Amino acid sequence: MGLCLFCNYKNIKDGTILFENERCVCLTQAQKTLIGSCVIIPKAHKETVFDLTCEEWDATKQLLDKVKSYLDSKYNPDGYNVGWNCGAVGGQSAVDLFHAHLHIIPRYADEPYAGRGIRSWIKREENIRPSIYRMLQNEVRNE
């Protein structure tokens, strides 16, 4: 995959390899707001998490354990968000890449959004799909 950013992870500007194993690599970039955040990516091009092999899952878990230990000792976070975005609608960016990557985001008690998980904005009422909203309105009318 010649144009894939993560297939060419060694060329990412300001990217730092924290850890790697035979199948995966953990990368970080300096950021103002997400201090200590990083991603674990399979070295082989896999579009989403659903495409990973059992070996890649195991390799991801091995790096996740190393990353957590490292971040705990270096930054002492109060919690974590860990997750995959899958597909454009799921937040995987077509502008950057469609290459699976696991986000590891340390969270801190003194940050403005402390206590808000990855579902906090998705479950808001304004995010109800229009078709579901219409269905709910019809149910209320028929009661």
Summary of the structure (lengths in Angstrom):
residues: 143
radius of gyration: 18.3
end to end distance: 55.0
largest distance: 60.1
contacts: 339
relative contact order: 0.15
helix: 31%
strand: 20%
